């Protein structure tokens, strides 16, 4: 006498359940895509504002070689004595920080622009799977065995497991 492993009696999920899960997943992906599109637009606006600010700073600060040693012009256009090299150094440091932030935002924007393409690909794949499952359900409902077992299903739903 040989020992056999118990037979697994758990049925796979019904096609309707799979369709519902896929439809939910598609809805979530579409929401994510919309959210990412809004975020990309916001980041683009932030990027434009940072570029504008950098351009303003660049136009307000003359190149270091053209600044006279004794007098410099500040951002408001007035003459400033003494600490002008410090002001220029501070502005250059701020410009470098802004450029770094701008570069980081540009990288983030590029990364976010790639994500909707991946999401769209996944949505198309899920829609193909849904179509296949719908075809399988239609084939099942059109089969002879489905029609023959209809009375059994009705009895089971009416008197069996269906009554809770």
C-alpha positions, 0 to 999 in steps of 0.5 A: 500500500502506497501513501498518496498526497492529498488531492487539492480540491481548491478550484482556481478563481472564476474567470469573472473574479479574474476579470474583476481583479484585472479591471481593478488593476487597470483602474489603479494603473490609469489613476497612477498614470493620471497622478504621474501626468499631473506631477510631471506637469507640476515638476515642469512648471517648477523647472521653468520657474527655476530656469527663470530664476537662474536666468535672472541671477545670471543677468543681474551678476556680471561675469567676475572678470568684468567686476571692478575691484573697488565697486560692484553692482548689487541686484538692485542696481545700486553701488556697493562698497567693500563686500561686493566680492563676498556678495558675488561669491554668495550669488555664485554659490546660490546659483550653483545650488539652484543649478544642482536643484534644476539638474535633479528636477530634470532627472526626476522629470525624465524618470517620471516621463518614462513611467506612463509608457510602462504603465500603458504597456501594462494596461494594454497587456491586462486588456488583452488578458481580459479579452482572452478571459472573456472569450473563455467565459463565452466559450464555456457558456456556449458549451454543451456541458454548461447547458446540460449542468444548468439544472444542477447549478440552479438546484445547488444555488437554490438549495445548497451552498447558495442559501446561507 
